[in-house]
Amino acid sequence: MLSSVAFSDNRTEPAVTSAARKRSNPDRASEVRAADAATADMERTSLDARPDAVAVAATADRPATDTGADSDREAMPSKPIHSHFEPDEFFGQQPTPRASLPSPEPLIENLTRCVIEILAGARDLEQIARWVSDDVYRHLLKRVVLSTRARQAKGARVKRPLFSIGSLSMCEPKDGVVEAVVIVHGRARTRAVAIRLEGLDHRWRATAINVL
């Protein structure tokens, strides 16, 4: 009898549990639906508020503008503006002071002799190329061409001129610059040679030569 009761009790317990589960399932479903509805409301609320938040953030990040003098000062560049680069200041011929140069008298006399012989056709212009500037070289080259044409027109032969160096007048207008006038006495006439020397790269160079 007891075993039958116990068996009957064991048979009834699963039935009671399944019934309780059936009763509890509607309550759980309603709770899930309520939670889903609350979540949906929160998402809609966040979506509605997002444009305002984005606008506020953009306004906060936007720099303030000022039309006064402060804005002009802020618009100025932060780095200093340097002057235009001049290559000659670094890579060109550098001037040399008078104290670092030799005596100019020997060079003045030698250039005077060479120029007279070059114009007469008795010496090549290339021999003094390293002692004169480019402008002086071009100027003497034109004089050589004119002298050559004049001799060819007359049919005269090239002869070494006979002359002697006379007085030499020299002055220094500034440091590293010498201007001189040399008197040259020839058979037919007396001429004057004006020379300007400048100290460049630790040696003298003629930057102007004129034969009068």
Secondary structure by P-SEA (a helix, b strand, c coil): caaaaaaaaaaaaaaaaaaaaaaaaaaaaaaaaaaaaaaaaaaaaaaaaaaaaaaaaaaaabbbbbccaaaaaaacccbbbbccccccccccbbbbcccccccaaaaaaaaaaaaaaaaacccccccccccccaaaaaaaaaaaaaaaaaaaaacccccbbbbbbcbbbbbbcccccccbbbbbbcccbbbbbbbbbbbccccccccccccc
